[in-house]
Amino acid sequence: MDLFTVNTPISPAVPIVANIPHSGLKIPANIAQHLSQAYLPNQDWHLDKLYDFLPQLGVTVMQANYSRYVVDLNRELKEPIAGNFWSSVVPLQTAFGQAIYQDHPSLEDIQNRIHKYYLPYHQKLENLLKEKVQEFGKVYLLDLHSFGGLIDDQICLGNSNGKSCKEFLMLTVESSFTASSYQVVKNKVFTGGYITRFYSQISGVEAIQVEVKYPVYLDTNQLEKPQLPDWDVPHLHQAKDKFREVFAKITSSLRC
């Protein structure tokens, strides 16, 4: 299986790249055999299915095929490379502090993961953004995520407190969601991760992080169980119909 998938527009392209770094579920056998638990929480379940309409709107979509537990693409490559779920490229615990390995990966294994999974993804994403800047003069990066936990908000938008994009992009995304009756907050808890911060430094790139609470698109009853929720459920299909309207508004506003 490829490390990532790039879905190119199937209608006239717009200056938007959507990035989905946490919905991949594949874990190589040589890594999986060392895991201490079969169920790994806090992955961005099925966002690739939720957003599969984006190429129809002219959006270029890049998505990871491997789990964030192999490498977390939304973490800066700095020491400690292996460690905390919220800050390390290779997490050794879940978001709840539970150990995920029977024995920690070796330094060689960690380095192999960086070179095989982390660096190629970022090289491709950087190239995509620069290609779009060359084509359009600018590009908007939508970094797409989802979340569970105790946060009550439905849609959380982050732009590093105004640093990663101009107010026009933030207001465009916010108003498009609120027009479809979603409750939205800005820079509350989720202010924008590594991808949003780093790639907005490229000339011509503006970036925003979009976080969607699990119950917005997943079956709430399944979320209470320690297992992978289904994607082919009425709740996701209904959410997709509404999201298609949301992102049609976004692309219409950003295409010019």
Buried (B, 14 or more C-beta within 10 A) or exposed (E): EEBBBBBEBEEEBBBBBBBBBBBBBEBBEEBEEBBEEEEBBBBBBBBBBBBBBBBBBBBBBBBBBBBBBBBBBBBBEEEEBBBEBEEBBBBBBBBEEEEBBEEBBEEEBBEBBBEBBBEEBBEBBBEBBBEBBEEBEEBBBBBBBBBBEEBEBBBBBBBBEEEBBEEEBBEBBBBBBEEBEBEBBBBEEBBBBBBBBBBBEBEBBBBBBBBBBBBBBBBEEBBEEEEBBEBEBEBBEEBBEBBBEBBBBBBBBBBE
